[in-house]
Amino acid sequence: MTDQPERPIRDRDELLEPFRSACKPRARFRVGTEAEKFGVLVESGAPVPYRGPRGIEAILERLCERHGWAAEREVPAGPVIALRRGDASITLEPGGQLELSGAPLETIHLTSAEFSGHLAELGEPSAELGIAWLGIGFHPFARPEDFDWVPKLRYGVMRQYLPTRGAHALDMMQRTCTVQANFDYSSEEDAVLKCRVAGAASPIVTAMFANSPLVEGRPSKWLSQRARVWLDVDPDRTGIPEIVLEKGFGFARWVEWALDVPMFLVKRNGEVVHNTGQTFRSFLDDGFDGHRATMADWEQHLNTLFPEVRLKRTIELRGADSVPTSMLCALPALWKGILYHPGSLAAAESLLGHVGALDAGQRRALREDVATRALGATIGSRPVRDLAVELLDLAARGLGHLGCLSREGKDESIYLAELRSLVETGRCPADLLLERWRSGGVDGRSAVARLMELARY
């Protein structure tokens, strides 16, 4: 991957282009799913390093050799930092977390098949190298010093800058994993409604998928340590931006918000120019070190914004912990049933109106409560668990109406079944994990084996 020379941005109206050009008819709507996982050495539970005979690099090489993936580098002859095959890619998070960024697909049945195929491809080289993969939101054993750093140019800048903005920035980079889903929109109005509903629903979805109760080998006070970490990363670019839930939100308001977020870097000719602290607005107006802002800079900047609902060429929903494979497709199925069926979307907007009306302090308190208690949290007098059940009902109804059937004649609501069975009892995946962890009566090294049994992909 090399930087292409581009002319400078001449008109601020150009900044709206990524969003306007992404609008498409409903018939072309797709769902993209991205799932991260921790690689661990089977004998110790230690993170898999980037380099070395049992490293991430060795896994990537085998996937290229055996399954037709193409390696991607930021500079010629540089380290491999991603793989691509068709519309799918395999990317790396800063601590070596492996992410399948799935192709945009028409049905969740296809998503399920895609992930099954990915795990089959990954399984052979992983078994050869003694590597297991965990579907969990926060690394259950490792300390920060146990991790390698993936040699991606942007990560070096983030590693230096983000700790000046939040105490848990490096934890976010190295020790968290998520599953997210990406959705299309037909118009600005459609994008606004989907973002508003998703912004209100996001804490409830975080509660449903909470799956990170262990820190450095012990249960913590948080059912989602990942969500707790995100509370203290960088307030400029995380959380749920106020504008998403305000009247008058639209593409222009999103652009104005993004313009005022500090940048990380400028890339020119494969080299990184550190530019932390300057907002994109200032860069656009004044330039930096002789460089002028281009559309490539703008789209790169949009990728450095980390809100739970992120508007780009799709709407990215980023609020869930990574989960075991049996529940992985529940996340895109849940959001699809709500966002792609007009009746369910309208009903969700009505159901969550009081959540969207919370002020910034109340939303922060809700996020803390959800990170701690998951479905035991409350919004006013309403249990989050009750709202979660209603959202699941709306999603199942929407999926039923959308009518995307498997070969066996089943609609996509089948992917909600395991999640629903937990939520209806007020439990999340973290509750189940803790129950099984404690019932095992294990400690020390045997705890590693026990956890890999419970959270292994």
PyMOL commands that set and color helices and strands:
alter all, ss='L'
color gray80, all
select helices_A, chain A and resi 12-20+26-28+56-67+108-129+144-146+153-164+169-175+188-208+225-230+242-245+251-259+280-286+295-302+325-328+330-339+342-351+353-356+360-376+384-402+412-423+429-439+445-455
alter helices_A, ss='H'
color red, helices_A
select strands_A, chain A and resi 31-41+70-73+80-85+88-92+98-101+131-134+178-183+214-215+218-219+238-239+265-268+271-274+306-307+309-311+315-321+378-379+382-383
alter strands_A, ss='S'
color yellow, strands_A
deselect
rebuild
show_as cartoon
